[in-house]
């Protein structure tokens, strides 16, 4: 299942995607869905099987613009 790490900053998103890849998580940047309620931006997309690793990577660095995690459900996304 697809998950997103939602950020309010495009540059922090891109940095986080790079950090995930460096830690062996296949990740990409994608447009933040409107359900996130954070305006236009980018989110880091990854598969749920990597969720614990993603949380670990996130915990190692301060991201002031991190808004939360979303999971694909049906035709949209919802916060987890």
N, C-alpha and C positions, 0 to 999 in steps of 0.2 A: 504494500500500500504506500502511496506517495505521501510524504510529509514535507512541510515547509518550516524553516526558521525565518520568522518575519522580523524585518528591521525597518526603521524609519529613515535610515541613511543608506544611500546607494553604495557609498565607498566602504562602509562597514560590511555590507552584504558581500561585496566582491572580495574583500579581504578574508571574510569568514569562509567563503567558497574555496578560496586558495588554501586556507589552513586545513579545511576538511580534506581536500584532495591530497595534501601533504601527509595527512594521517590515514590515508588509505580508504577514505569514504568517497565513493563516486557521487559527485555533487555538481549542480549547475545553478546558474542564476535564472530566475524567471520573473515575469511581472507579478507583483503582489495582487492577489485576488481582491475584489471589492469587499468581500465578506470580512476582510481583516480590519477594515475601518481606519486605516492609517494613511490614506491618500495614495497617490501614485508612487510607486517605489519598486524595489526589487527584493525578492526573497530567495533564500538558499533552498533548493529542492534536493531531496534525498529520499531513499527508500527506508521504510520503517524498520527493517532489520538492522539498520545502523544507528537507531535512535539513541541507545545507551552510549555509543562512542561519540555521537554528535554532542550529547549533553556534557560529556567529559571534556571535549574540546572547548565548548562554550564556557565551561567553568574556569578554564585556565586563563582567560583573558576578559578584561572588562569591556563590555559593549553597552554604551549608554543608550543606544537606539534600539536595542533588542525589545521586541513587543510580545514575543511568545511563539509557541509552536502551533501549527495547524495541521490537520489531517484531512485527506480527501475523503468525503463521504457523499455518496450518491453523485449528484451533478455539481457539487460545490465543495467548499472547505469549511471546517469548523475548528475553533480553538480546542486544544486538549489540555 
